[in-house]
């Protein structure tokens, strides 16, 4: 069972990117890479990396060609591992909790498109990649194999960790990226009751009063004693929440690298 002890407030690195501003246009933002300490990582794994909601672009300084933020994040993390700032990439697993798409100019919020380039960028250097689709992601062209798994009401085992996931969000099923609430909750419960070490969602449970989320998902993870839930979709100033029977890690617009203490 993975138990998060602490997450450092000061990032080990930041990545500058362009993001769609509220009301239109583009703004410059910094994505933090935070290091956390966890108990219970399996022997074959030196780090568990989690991130979501990388809805931005990083322009090439020479050609100005736009790269999805998630691709640049994977490259940065590989560099940090090569420089021994982080554990080796080949001994680090990755959890992607959805919403990795941005419109090419990063000047409009929302949108829906392919995120296969982001998944491929992580799959290259890292031990394995497991995750879910967010409500803005088209994962149809993600190449899956014994190292890459897009989960939707399913579970896999990697390095002794059982990871289960449900993609999308609760909402009007006539809209892209949404399911009827009852259907979504039933799927989450089906995965939670199967006995996972890590539950990966895009829309996650509520934390405390300053950590918004879905209250009925909170009920499910508590009832079934899910040790660690990783999610995104809404931003929390504090990434970690604790409930009576486990932890919730919200990685919306941040990267958290969990390592041994």
Secondary structure, DSSP 8 states (H G I E B T S, - for coil): --EEEEE-SS-SEEEEEEEE-TTSSEEEEEEEEEEEEEE---TT-SEEEEEE---EEEE-TTT--EEEHHHHHHHHHHHHHHTTSS--GGGEEEEE-S-----TTS-SS---EE-HHHHHHHHHHSSEEEE---TTEE-TT---SSSEEE-SSEEEEETTEEEEEE-SEES-TTSTTEE-HHHHHHHHHHHHTTT-SEEEEEE-B--STTS--BHHHHHHHHHTT-SEEEEESS--SS-EEEETTEEEEE-BTEEEEEE--
